[in-house]
Amino acid sequence: MAKKLNSNIPQRFDWSMLADVQGQWCGLMFVLLGLAWQLPVMEAVLFMVMAGILVLIAIYDWRYGLIYDRLVILLFLLGGLPIVCGHIDAVRAGLGALLGSGLLGALRYLTHGGLGLGDVKLAVPLGLWLGWEDIMLCLLLASCLGVGYGGLLFCQGRIQRYTPIPFGPFLAIGALLSFAAGNFIRAHLEKWLW
């Protein structure tokens, strides 16, 4: 919570803020380009567009504990691209947006605000980009990564029980993995679980 009370944290996103994170952004995008290289051309382009925004969201959430509405809205507005390009149909995209935000909204309600409202908002465009199957995979991957990271820090004594951990970076990782390799991951999960 101390992060959010600091007066030096920008409360609204401004494009001039990019200068502070351009090195991190470029480095992460270069790594993700290696993942995109494995995809068909149209999917690779869509992946890189989504990744460009998600990496910014993840960096700022990690730094400040905030997911900026302007970036979420931009990702939402571009959420029509996968539909127009034939990557996903409108029904699956709409179901993904409803399912993702509904599940995270319910979790926020049940934990009395333990999950940030920015994470719930972010689930809407992620659902549009991923569809209902991959948003479920995204949430599973993000939860596993977040719990694993938090558990590791807790066991090392670096955080206490109620220390907030930004969930946006884990949602971004889950979304990118689900977009790029959703079928592959689901197939292996089914073999492992069943």
KEDRENMI-925463 format. One record per residue: z, x, y negated of N, C-alpha, C in turn; residue in three letters. Coordinates in nm, 4 decimals. Each point is the difference from the previous one (the first is absolute). Layout:
<vogus>
{vogu {Z,X,Y},{Z,X,Y},{Z,X,Y},ALA},
...
</vogus>
This chain:
<vogus>
{vogu {0.0000,0.0811,0.1200},{0.0000,-0.0811,-0.1200},{0.0000,0.0854,-0.1263},MET},
{vogu {0.0573,0.1195,0.0077},{0.0076,0.0837,-0.1194},{-0.1390,0.0305,-0.0552},ALA},
{vogu {-0.0984,0.0079,0.0880},{-0.1360,0.0282,-0.0462},{-0.0499,-0.1070,-0.0959},LYS},
{vogu {0.0256,-0.1260,0.0323},{-0.0549,-0.1090,-0.0786},{0.0715,-0.0167,-0.1339},LYS},
{vogu {0.1212,0.0492,-0.0121},{0.0746,-0.0148,-0.1240},{-0.0302,0.1114,-0.0996},LEU},
{vogu {-0.0692,0.1040,0.0412},{-0.0332,0.1114,-0.0862},{-0.0997,-0.0457,-0.1066},ASN},
{vogu {0.0313,0.0291,-0.1264},{-0.0865,-0.0450,-0.1100},{-0.1298,0.0808,-0.0094},SER},
{vogu {-0.0101,0.1139,0.0700},{-0.1212,0.0812,-0.0035},{-0.1094,-0.0521,0.0930},ASN},
{vogu {0.0320,-0.0990,0.0804},{-0.0968,-0.0547,0.0948},{-0.0870,-0.1025,-0.0713},ILE},
{vogu {-0.1312,0.0187,0.0044},{-0.0889,-0.0991,-0.0632},{0.0115,-0.1345,0.0721},PRO},
{vogu {0.0229,-0.1048,-0.0747},{0.0146,-0.1327,0.0588},{-0.1352,-0.0691,0.0211},GLN},
{vogu {-0.1036,0.0463,-0.0695},{-0.1345,-0.0532,0.0159},{-0.0954,0.1148,0.0253},ARG},
{vogu {-0.0987,-0.0264,0.0823},{-0.0998,0.1025,0.0291},{-0.0980,0.0112,-0.1159},PHE},
{vogu {-0.0287,0.1231,-0.0354},{-0.0985,0.0316,-0.1022},{-0.0907,0.1081,0.0594},ASP},
{vogu {-0.1303,-0.0120,-0.0222},{-0.0938,0.0951,0.0594},{0.0249,0.1434,-0.0449},TRP},
{vogu {0.0689,0.0199,-0.1122},{0.0308,0.1361,-0.0447},{0.1009,0.0679,0.0941},SER},
{vogu {0.0695,-0.0797,0.0822},{0.0975,0.0555,0.0949},{-0.0682,0.0813,0.1099},MET},
{vogu {-0.1304,-0.0185,0.0178},{-0.0716,0.0696,0.1068},{0.0033,0.1514,-0.0157},LEU},
{vogu {0.0096,0.0466,-0.1228},{0.0008,0.1443,-0.0236},{0.1172,0.0683,0.0713},ALA},
{vogu {0.1124,-0.0696,0.0109},{0.1185,0.0579,0.0644},{-0.0127,0.0120,0.1509},ASP},
{vogu {-0.0868,-0.0811,0.0615},{-0.0064,-0.0025,0.1467},{-0.1367,0.0398,0.0547},VAL},
{vogu {-0.0894,0.0465,-0.0853},{-0.1367,0.0251,0.0462},{-0.0062,0.1053,0.1095},GLN},
{vogu {0.0855,0.1008,-0.0029},{0.0002,0.1018,0.1051},{0.0393,-0.0584,0.1346},GLY},
{vogu {0.1078,-0.0781,0.0010},{0.0440,-0.0652,0.1236},{-0.1068,-0.0965,0.0506},GLN},
{vogu {-0.0551,-0.0794,-0.0922},{-0.0998,-0.0997,0.0373},{-0.1215,0.0672,0.0624},TRP},
{vogu {-0.0505,0.1056,-0.0653},{-0.1189,0.0699,0.0516},{0.0278,0.0620,0.1370},CYS},
{vogu {0.1173,0.0598,0.0169},{0.0350,0.0608,0.1282},{0.0047,-0.1027,0.1124},GLY},
{vogu {0.0636,-0.1137,-0.0252},{0.0086,-0.1044,0.1018},{-0.1361,-0.0625,0.0279},LEU},
{vogu {-0.0802,-0.0185,-0.1033},{-0.1334,-0.0569,0.0202},{-0.0888,0.0951,0.0801},MET},
{vogu {0.0178,0.1299,-0.0199},{-0.0768,0.0978,0.0770},{0.0353,-0.0104,0.1483},PHE},
{vogu {0.1288,-0.0144,0.0299},{0.0445,-0.0167,0.1390},{-0.0578,-0.1286,0.0589},VAL},
{vogu {0.0032,-0.1086,-0.0774},{-0.0511,-0.1284,0.0482},{-0.1520,0.0000,0.0166},LEU},
{vogu {-0.0671,0.0845,-0.0749},{-0.1448,0.0129,0.0161},{-0.0335,0.0467,0.1418},LEU},
{vogu {0.0860,0.0831,0.0571},{-0.0190,0.0434,0.1386},{0.0076,-0.1158,0.0974},GLY},
{vogu {0.0884,-0.0966,-0.0270},{0.0102,-0.1200,0.0837},{-0.1204,-0.0906,-0.0217},LEU},
{vogu {-0.0434,-0.0133,-0.1244},{-0.1147,-0.0852,-0.0325},{-0.1291,0.0547,0.0602},ALA},
{vogu {-0.0077,0.1317,0.0161},{-0.1196,0.0650,0.0524},{-0.0354,-0.0512,0.1393},TRP},
{vogu {0.1009,-0.0476,0.0736},{-0.0194,-0.0485,0.1370},{-0.0574,-0.1424,0.0044},GLN},
{vogu {0.0004,-0.0695,-0.1128},{-0.0379,-0.1415,-0.0045},{-0.1482,-0.0173,-0.0332},LEU},
{vogu {-0.0572,-0.1158,0.0348},{-0.1352,-0.0316,-0.0475},{-0.0023,-0.0004,-0.1533},PRO},
{vogu {-0.1152,0.0208,-0.0587},{-0.0115,0.0221,-0.1442},{0.0642,-0.1114,-0.0828},VAL},
{vogu {-0.0340,-0.1257,0.0278},{0.0540,-0.1102,-0.0798},{0.1518,-0.0084,0.0125},MET},
{vogu {0.0520,0.0170,0.1212},{0.1452,-0.0024,0.0191},{0.0662,0.1185,-0.0688},GLU},
{vogu {-0.0656,0.1142,0.0017},{0.0555,0.1187,-0.0658},{0.0109,-0.0218,-0.1507},ALA},
{vogu {-0.1021,-0.0616,-0.0594},{0.0027,-0.0283,-0.1443},{0.1134,-0.0982,-0.0313},VAL},
{vogu {0.0103,-0.1073,0.0786},{0.1081,-0.0974,-0.0204},{0.1365,0.0661,0.0172},LEU},
{vogu {0.0120,0.0833,0.1019},{0.1253,0.0709,0.0271},{0.0409,0.0857,-0.1199},PHE},
{vogu {-0.0951,0.0735,-0.0558},{0.0323,0.0893,-0.1116},{0.0348,-0.0780,-0.1267},MET},
{vogu {-0.0641,-0.1155,-0.0220},{0.0353,-0.0832,-0.1151},{0.1434,-0.0500,0.0155},VAL},
{vogu {0.0304,-0.0542,0.1180},{0.1358,-0.0488,0.0246},{0.1010,0.1143,-0.0079},MET},
{vogu {-0.0337,0.1134,0.0584},{0.0906,0.1150,0.0004},{0.0279,0.0501,-0.1410},ALA},
{vogu {-0.1024,0.0013,-0.0854},{0.0196,0.0489,-0.1365},{0.1104,-0.0748,-0.0727},GLY},
{vogu {0.0054,-0.1305,0.0187},{0.1032,-0.0811,-0.0660},{0.1325,0.0101,0.0739},ILE},
{vogu {-0.0051,-0.0054,0.1335},{0.1245,0.0057,0.0778},{0.0734,0.1323,-0.0178},LEU},
{vogu {-0.0736,0.1084,-0.0131},{0.0650,0.1298,-0.0215},{0.0749,-0.0009,-0.1334},VAL},
{vogu {-0.0603,-0.0572,-0.1034},{0.0710,-0.0116,-0.1284},{0.1254,-0.0858,0.0137},LEU},
{vogu {-0.0131,-0.1131,0.0668},{0.1154,-0.0885,0.0206},{0.1109,0.0750,0.0736},ILE},
{vogu {-0.0370,0.0734,0.1053},{0.0995,0.0732,0.0784},{0.0677,0.1096,-0.0817},ALA},
{vogu {-0.0779,0.0731,-0.0771},{0.0575,0.1086,-0.0812},{0.0997,-0.0558,-0.1011},ILE},
{vogu {-0.0389,-0.1053,-0.0707},{0.0896,-0.0551,-0.1021},{0.1218,-0.0674,0.0615},TYR},
{vogu {-0.0163,-0.0662,0.1142},{0.1160,-0.0610,0.0650},{0.0959,0.1084,0.0479},ASP},
{vogu {-0.0538,0.1087,0.0507},{0.0845,0.1103,0.0458},{0.0741,0.0641,-0.1174},TRP},
{vogu {-0.0694,0.0180,-0.1115},{0.0608,0.0627,-0.1179},{0.1023,-0.0890,-0.0700},ARG},
{vogu {-0.0398,-0.1247,-0.0223},{0.0781,-0.0868,-0.0878},{0.0649,-0.1195,0.0691},TYR},
{vogu {-0.0372,-0.0263,0.1235},{0.0522,-0.1189,0.0673},{-0.0609,-0.1280,-0.0537},GLY},
{vogu {-0.1218,0.0107,-0.0569},{-0.0691,-0.1160,-0.0564},{-0.1423,-0.0082,0.0529},LEU},
{vogu {-0.0431,-0.1222,0.0282},{-0.1403,-0.0249,0.0312},{-0.0558,-0.0756,-0.1193},ILE},
{vogu {-0.0918,0.0628,-0.0691},{-0.0515,-0.0555,-0.1253},{-0.0977,-0.1147,0.0251},TYR},
{vogu {0.0220,-0.1103,-0.0699},{-0.0822,-0.1205,0.0158},{-0.1468,0.0265,-0.0288},ASP},
{vogu {-0.0298,0.0825,-0.0986},{-0.1404,0.0249,-0.0344},{-0.0772,0.0622,0.1159},ARG},
{vogu {0.0645,0.0878,0.0741},{-0.0667,0.0611,0.1149},{-0.0153,-0.1005,0.1140},LEU},
{vogu {0.1002,-0.0846,0.0184},{-0.0079,-0.1038,0.1038},{-0.1118,-0.0989,-0.0350},VAL},
{vogu {-0.0095,-0.0371,-0.1265},{-0.1054,-0.0928,-0.0439},{-0.1381,0.0634,0.0191},ILE},
{vogu {-0.0128,0.1286,-0.0323},{-0.1275,0.0691,0.0205},{-0.0387,-0.0013,0.1483},LEU},
{vogu {0.0963,0.0291,0.0873},{-0.0271,-0.0037,0.1437},{-0.0370,-0.1415,0.0444},LEU},
{vogu {0.0647,-0.1004,-0.0585},{-0.0302,-0.1400,0.0307},{-0.1423,-0.0357,-0.0442},PHE},
{vogu {-0.0358,0.0390,-0.1230},{-0.1333,-0.0319,-0.0515},{-0.1101,0.0659,0.0829},LEU},
{vogu {0.0272,0.1184,0.0499},{-0.0970,0.0699,0.0839},{0.0056,-0.0486,0.1450},LEU},
{vogu {0.0949,-0.0887,0.0300},{0.0149,-0.0531,0.1354},{-0.1179,-0.0829,0.0469},GLY},
{vogu {-0.0879,-0.0381,-0.0910},{-0.1211,-0.0706,0.0392},{-0.1069,0.0920,0.0569},GLY},
{vogu {0.0107,0.1299,-0.0267},{-0.1009,0.0952,0.0486},{-0.0158,-0.0016,0.1522},LEU},
{vogu {0.1084,0.0034,0.0775},{-0.0188,-0.0028,0.1459},{-0.0692,-0.1279,0.0482},PRO},
{vogu {0.0222,-0.1111,-0.0712},{-0.0641,-0.1266,0.0378},{-0.1491,0.0065,-0.0330},ILE},
{vogu {-0.0318,0.0444,-0.1223},{-0.1396,0.0095,-0.0436},{-0.0782,0.0983,0.0870},VAL},
{vogu {0.0641,0.1087,0.0399},{-0.0682,0.1024,0.0802},{-0.0042,-0.0348,0.1485},CYS},
{vogu {0.0585,-0.1118,0.0380},{-0.0048,-0.0424,0.1396},{0.1000,0.0678,0.0913},GLY},
{vogu {0.0979,0.0704,-0.0576},{0.1021,0.0665,0.0814},{0.0978,-0.1017,0.0592},HIS},
{vogu {0.0227,-0.1089,-0.0716},{0.0965,-0.1013,0.0424},{-0.0480,-0.1347,-0.0522},ILE},
{vogu {0.0328,-0.1074,0.0708},{-0.0395,-0.1318,-0.0508},{0.1119,-0.0573,-0.0867},ASP},
{vogu {-0.0354,-0.0956,-0.0841},{0.0932,-0.0536,-0.0993},{0.1211,-0.0667,0.0634},ALA},
{vogu {-0.0172,-0.0649,0.1137},{0.1125,-0.0683,0.0652},{0.1034,0.1010,0.0480},VAL},
{vogu {-0.0456,0.1049,0.0677},{0.0941,0.1037,0.0468},{0.0685,0.0682,-0.1180},ARG},
{vogu {-0.0744,0.0232,-0.1079},{0.0588,0.0630,-0.1182},{0.1065,-0.0902,-0.0618},ALA},
{vogu {-0.0316,-0.1289,-0.0153},{0.0972,-0.0935,-0.0560},{0.1241,-0.0139,0.0856},GLY},
{vogu {-0.0194,-0.0074,0.1320},{0.1149,-0.0061,0.0909},{0.0842,0.1267,-0.0087},LEU},
{vogu {-0.0675,0.1138,-0.0154},{0.0727,0.1264,-0.0136},{0.0865,0.0024,-0.1244},GLY},
{vogu {-0.0554,-0.0487,-0.1117},{0.0762,-0.0032,-0.1252},{0.1212,-0.0929,0.0125},ALA},
{vogu {-0.0205,-0.1172,0.0586},{0.1104,-0.0955,0.0171},{0.1055,0.0515,0.0975},LEU},
{vogu {-0.0449,0.0555,0.1110},{0.0926,0.0479,0.1017},{0.0807,0.1200,-0.0496},LEU},
{vogu {-0.0679,0.0961,-0.0589},{0.0689,0.1197,-0.0481},{0.1032,-0.0310,-0.1069},GLY},
{vogu {-0.0412,-0.0760,-0.1011},{0.0947,-0.0316,-0.1079},{0.1076,-0.0958,0.0490},SER},
{vogu {-0.0354,-0.0910,0.0905},{0.0992,-0.0931,0.0533},{0.1079,0.0711,0.0794},GLY},
{vogu {-0.0399,0.0926,0.0858},{0.0985,0.0737,0.0795},{0.0902,0.0873,-0.0868},LEU},
{vogu {-0.0605,0.0720,-0.0938},{0.0829,0.0851,-0.0864},{0.0840,-0.0830,-0.0964},LEU},
{vogu {-0.0542,-0.1151,-0.0450},{0.0790,-0.0897,-0.0850},{0.1202,-0.0547,0.0743},GLY},
{vogu {-0.0191,-0.0381,0.1263},{0.1115,-0.0489,0.0813},{0.1026,0.1101,0.0229},ALA},
{vogu {-0.0478,0.1217,0.0245},{0.0907,0.1128,0.0198},{0.0797,0.0285,-0.1275},LEU},
{vogu {-0.0663,-0.0081,-0.1137},{0.0702,0.0196,-0.1278},{0.1087,-0.1053,-0.0180},ARG},
{vogu {-0.0324,-0.1244,0.0334},{0.0963,-0.1092,-0.0131},{0.1178,0.0197,0.0960},TYR},
{vogu {-0.0308,0.0345,0.1256},{0.1059,0.0154,0.1005},{0.0913,0.1195,-0.0269},LEU},
{vogu {-0.0535,0.1032,-0.0656},{0.0810,0.1187,-0.0301},{0.0587,-0.0057,-0.1406},THR},
{vogu {-0.0143,-0.1144,-0.0656},{0.0539,-0.0195,-0.1350},{-0.0480,0.1082,-0.0967},HIS},
{vogu {-0.1303,0.0268,0.0025},{-0.0590,0.0964,-0.0923},{-0.0013,0.1419,0.0520},GLY},
{vogu {0.0264,0.0189,0.1290},{-0.0022,0.1349,0.0566},{-0.1389,0.0619,-0.0004},GLY},
{vogu {-0.1000,-0.0836,-0.0107},{-0.1389,0.0443,-0.0107},{-0.0472,-0.0366,-0.1397},LEU},
{vogu {-0.0681,0.0913,-0.0656},{-0.0420,-0.0243,-0.1373},{-0.1096,-0.1049,-0.0122},GLY},
{vogu {-0.0033,-0.0679,-0.1124},{-0.1034,-0.1003,-0.0260},{-0.1376,0.0654,-0.0079},LEU},
{vogu {-0.0068,0.1240,-0.0452},{-0.1279,0.0715,-0.0047},{-0.0616,0.0153,0.1382},GLY},
{vogu {0.0830,0.0213,0.1021},{-0.0501,0.0110,0.1367},{-0.0594,-0.1322,0.0468},ASP},
{vogu {0.0644,-0.1113,-0.0364},{-0.0501,-0.1326,0.0359},{-0.1342,-0.0251,-0.0693},VAL},
{vogu {-0.0085,0.0351,-0.1281},{-0.1256,-0.0171,-0.0738},{-0.1107,0.0865,0.0592},LYS},
{vogu {0.0341,0.1213,0.0384},{-0.0989,0.0929,0.0552},{-0.0587,-0.0530,0.1315},LEU},
{vogu {0.0775,-0.0777,0.0749},{-0.0476,-0.0527,0.1280},{-0.1177,-0.0961,-0.0174},ALA},
{vogu {-0.0117,-0.0639,-0.1172},{-0.1107,-0.0940,-0.0223},{-0.1345,0.0732,0.0022},VAL},
{vogu {-0.0230,0.1003,-0.0847},{-0.1301,0.0683,0.0077},{-0.0194,0.0777,0.1305},PRO},
{vogu {0.1090,0.0517,0.0565},{-0.0149,0.0692,0.1285},{-0.0512,-0.0963,0.1064},LEU},
{vogu {0.0507,-0.1222,-0.0014},{-0.0467,-0.1005,0.0942},{-0.1468,-0.0327,-0.0197},GLY},
{vogu {-0.0435,-0.0033,-0.1269},{-0.1428,-0.0242,-0.0276},{-0.0868,0.1115,0.0573},LEU},
{vogu {0.0437,0.1219,-0.0176},{-0.0766,0.1151,0.0468},{0.0018,0.0114,0.1516},TRP},
{vogu {0.1119,-0.0387,0.0628},{0.0178,0.0275,0.1425},{-0.0236,-0.1189,0.0916},LEU},
{vogu {0.0269,-0.1211,-0.0455},{-0.0054,-0.1152,0.0883},{0.1325,-0.0165,0.0732},GLY},
{vogu {0.0126,-0.1118,0.0707},{0.1315,-0.0306,0.0569},{0.0403,0.0939,0.1133},TRP},
{vogu {-0.0953,0.0473,0.0818},{0.0381,0.0884,0.1105},{0.0483,0.1349,-0.0518},GLU},
{vogu {-0.0757,0.0560,-0.0936},{0.0345,0.1330,-0.0488},{0.1168,-0.0008,-0.0983},ASP},
{vogu {0.0257,-0.1125,-0.0686},{0.1195,-0.0029,-0.0852},{0.1255,0.0007,0.0867},ILE},
{vogu {-0.0080,-0.0642,0.1168},{0.1130,0.0042,0.0930},{0.0224,0.1429,0.0498},MET},
{vogu {-0.1091,0.0685,0.0326},{0.0108,0.1396,0.0431},{0.0529,0.0863,-0.1138},LEU},
{vogu {-0.0485,-0.0239,-0.1208},{0.0465,0.0737,-0.1180},{0.1514,-0.0149,-0.0168},CYS},
{vogu {0.0489,-0.1224,0.0096},{0.1439,-0.0254,-0.0168},{0.0810,0.0662,0.1113},LEU},
{vogu {-0.0532,-0.0015,0.1214},{0.0685,0.0657,0.1112},{0.0066,0.1511,-0.0232},LEU},
{vogu {-0.1137,0.0605,-0.0341},{-0.0023,0.1445,-0.0242},{0.0890,0.0385,-0.1171},LEU},
{vogu {-0.0086,-0.0759,-0.1088},{0.0818,0.0294,-0.1185},{0.1476,-0.0103,0.0325},ALA},
{vogu {0.0383,-0.1022,0.0746},{0.1409,-0.0178,0.0363},{0.0489,0.1135,0.0882},SER},
{vogu {-0.0787,0.0374,0.0995},{0.0389,0.1097,0.0886},{0.0131,0.1313,-0.0773},CYS},
{vogu {-0.0972,0.0276,-0.0861},{0.0058,0.1233,-0.0801},{0.1199,-0.0017,-0.0949},LEU},
{vogu {0.0222,-0.1137,-0.0670},{0.1119,-0.0105,-0.0938},{0.1340,0.0131,0.0684},GLY},
{vogu {0.0165,-0.0674,0.1139},{0.1265,0.0086,0.0750},{0.0207,0.1408,0.0530},VAL},
{vogu {-0.1073,0.0604,0.0512},{0.0118,0.1372,0.0499},{0.0390,0.0982,-0.1090},GLY},
{vogu {-0.0644,-0.0124,-0.1163},{0.0305,0.0890,-0.1126},{0.1431,-0.0225,-0.0497},TYR},
{vogu {0.0360,-0.1269,-0.0198},{0.1356,-0.0309,-0.0464},{0.1055,0.0419,0.1003},GLY},
{vogu {-0.0273,-0.0216,0.1295},{0.0945,0.0403,0.1038},{0.0202,0.1500,0.0029},GLY},
{vogu {-0.1074,0.0742,-0.0178},{0.0088,0.1459,-0.0028},{0.0851,0.0471,-0.1178},LEU},
{vogu {-0.0274,-0.0553,-0.1185},{0.0794,0.0370,-0.1179},{0.1459,-0.0385,0.0166},LEU},
{vogu {0.0250,-0.1167,0.0597},{0.1378,-0.0457,0.0217},{0.0729,0.0936,0.0964},PHE},
{vogu {-0.0665,0.0382,0.1094},{0.0625,0.0900,0.0977},{0.0277,0.1383,-0.0590},CYS},
{vogu {-0.0825,0.0404,-0.0955},{0.0205,0.1287,-0.0659},{0.1041,-0.0087,-0.1115},GLN},
{vogu {0.0487,-0.1200,-0.0280},{0.0990,-0.0195,-0.1049},{-0.0582,0.0058,-0.1400},GLY},
{vogu {-0.1315,-0.0156,-0.0135},{-0.0636,0.0094,-0.1316},{-0.0030,-0.1332,-0.0735},ARG},
{vogu {0.0235,-0.1098,0.0727},{0.0097,-0.1318,-0.0632},{0.1166,-0.0760,0.0609},ILE},
{vogu {0.0455,-0.1015,-0.0715},{0.1057,-0.0882,0.0496},{-0.0635,-0.1266,0.0543},GLN},
{vogu {0.0822,-0.0902,0.0498},{-0.0510,-0.1210,0.0648},{-0.0850,-0.0872,-0.0928},ARG},
{vogu {0.0386,-0.0155,-0.1241},{-0.0721,-0.0892,-0.0914},{-0.0847,0.0743,-0.1024},TYR},
{vogu {-0.0332,0.1244,0.0260},{-0.0873,0.0748,-0.0891},{-0.1414,-0.0576,0.0089},THR},
{vogu {-0.0573,-0.0412,-0.1147},{-0.1357,-0.0566,0.0069},{-0.1049,0.1068,0.0297},PRO},
{vogu {-0.0950,-0.0375,0.0825},{-0.1138,0.0864,0.0335},{-0.1251,-0.0785,-0.0353},ILE},
{vogu {-0.0917,0.0584,-0.0772},{-0.1231,-0.0722,-0.0341},{-0.0810,-0.0318,0.1259},PRO},
{vogu {-0.0431,-0.1252,0.0124},{-0.0760,-0.0443,0.1167},{-0.1508,0.0063,-0.0256},PHE},
{vogu {-0.0400,0.0039,-0.1264},{-0.1422,0.0031,-0.0354},{-0.0786,0.1133,0.0651},GLY},
{vogu {0.0531,0.1233,0.0032},{-0.0751,0.1072,0.0660},{-0.0235,-0.0265,0.1485},PRO},
{vogu {0.0962,-0.0614,0.0659},{-0.0152,-0.0301,0.1421},{-0.1008,-0.1136,0.0204},PHE},
{vogu {0.0003,-0.0982,-0.0922},{-0.1020,-0.1048,0.0050},{-0.1400,0.0596,-0.0190},LEU},
{vogu {-0.0106,0.0954,-0.0921},{-0.1299,0.0643,-0.0253},{-0.0481,0.0752,0.1233},ALA},
{vogu {0.0886,0.0752,0.0639},{-0.0379,0.0742,0.1210},{-0.0399,-0.0980,0.1104},ILE},
{vogu {0.0803,-0.1039,0.0184},{-0.0313,-0.0994,0.1022},{-0.1334,-0.0678,-0.0248},GLY},
{vogu {-0.0279,-0.0319,-0.1272},{-0.1264,-0.0663,-0.0347},{-0.1189,0.0916,0.0257},ALA},
{vogu {0.0116,0.1256,-0.0385},{-0.1118,0.0927,0.0179},{-0.0258,0.0274,0.1482},LEU},
{vogu {0.1061,0.0154,0.0772},{-0.0172,0.0199,0.1440},{-0.0603,-0.1245,0.0654},LEU},
{vogu {0.0459,-0.1168,-0.0421},{-0.0502,-0.1252,0.0571},{-0.1468,-0.0205,-0.0339},SER},
{vogu {-0.0382,0.0317,-0.1236},{-0.1400,-0.0158,-0.0409},{-0.0905,0.0951,0.0763},PHE},
{vogu {0.0423,0.1264,0.0099},{-0.0859,0.1031,0.0584},{-0.0011,-0.0030,0.1527},ALA},
{vogu {0.1126,-0.0372,0.0612},{0.0105,0.0127,0.1458},{0.0742,-0.1163,0.0635},ALA},
{vogu {-0.0064,-0.1179,-0.0599},{0.0753,-0.1148,0.0495},{-0.0290,-0.0347,0.1445},GLY},
{vogu {-0.1267,-0.0081,0.0377},{-0.0361,-0.0350,0.1384},{0.0516,0.1040,0.0991},ASN},
{vogu {-0.0141,0.1258,-0.0357},{0.0454,0.1097,0.0860},{0.1519,-0.0054,0.0190},PHE},
{vogu {0.0733,-0.0168,-0.1094},{0.1468,-0.0028,0.0076},{0.0472,-0.1215,0.0787},ILE},
{vogu {-0.0595,-0.1171,-0.0278},{0.0404,-0.1216,0.0723},{-0.0262,0.0129,0.1494},ARG},
{vogu {-0.1146,0.0584,0.0371},{-0.0320,0.0173,0.1422},{0.1033,0.0878,0.0690},ALA},
{vogu {0.0421,0.1076,-0.0669},{0.0998,0.0893,0.0597},{0.1387,-0.0644,0.0020},HIS},
{vogu {0.0325,-0.0769,-0.1024},{0.1283,-0.0703,-0.0002},{0.0067,-0.1017,0.1134},LEU},
{vogu {-0.1091,-0.0708,0.0221},{-0.0029,-0.0996,0.1081},{0.0181,0.0672,0.1367},GLU},
{vogu {-0.0646,0.1146,0.0199},{0.0156,0.0726,0.1271},{0.1439,0.0471,0.0172},LYS},
{vogu {0.0584,0.0466,-0.1085},{0.1352,0.0557,0.0061},{0.1044,-0.1101,0.0178},TRP},
{vogu {-0.0196,-0.1127,-0.0688},{0.0993,-0.1068,0.0041},{-0.0141,-0.0906,0.1225},LEU},
{vogu {-0.1200,-0.0162,0.0510},{-0.0183,-0.0931,0.1113},{-0.0182,0.0781,0.1245},TRP},
</vogus>
